[in-house]
Amino acid sequence: MANSTGKIQPDHRRKGLAFLDELRQFHQSRGSPFKKIPFVGGKELDLNALYTRVISLGGFAKVSDRNQWSELGEDFNFPRSCSNAAFVLKQYYL
């Protein structure tokens, strides 16, 4: 994610771009092309960070069973006005 100055670190950006390339290839192989990076709360969603965070918590099933999607939303610092962040994160993860 971003460092203390709010700028994305080069290594994180490189990993994020590689992740997006793999994600596009995955979707294309399934016949469901990946069209664009989603925005949540007015911010581009870091899909690599979302994937990495969900995996670190044990995967989709565990995050869902433990109802941790709201906690994940806090990690992304969405504005308080984005009341559906947990739901949206879960849907984009799927």
VENTAGI-V146473 format. One record per residue. N is the residue number from 0. BURIAL is + if it has 16 or more other C-alpha atoms within 10 Angstrom, else -. Layout:
BEGIN
N & BURIAL
N & BURIAL
END
This chain:
BEGIN
0 & +
1 & -
2 & -
3 & -
4 & -
5 & -
6 & -
7 & -
8 & -
9 & -
10 & -
11 & -
12 & -
13 & -
14 & -
15 & +
16 & -
17 & -
18 & +
19 & +
20 & -
21 & -
22 & +
23 & +
24 & -
25 & -
26 & -
27 & -
28 & -
29 & -
30 & -
31 & -
32 & -
33 & -
34 & -
35 & -
36 & -
37 & -
38 & -
39 & +
40 & +
41 & -
42 & -
43 & -
44 & +
45 & +
46 & +
47 & +
48 & +
49 & +
50 & +
51 & -
52 & -
53 & +
54 & -
55 & -
56 & -
57 & -
58 & -
59 & +
60 & -
61 & -
62 & +
63 & -
64 & -
65 & -
66 & -
67 & +
68 & +
69 & +
70 & -
71 & +
72 & +
73 & -
74 & -
75 & +
76 & -
77 & +
78 & -
79 & -
80 & -
81 & -
82 & -
83 & -
84 & +
85 & +
86 & -
87 & +
88 & +
89 & +
90 & -
91 & -
92 & -
93 & -
END
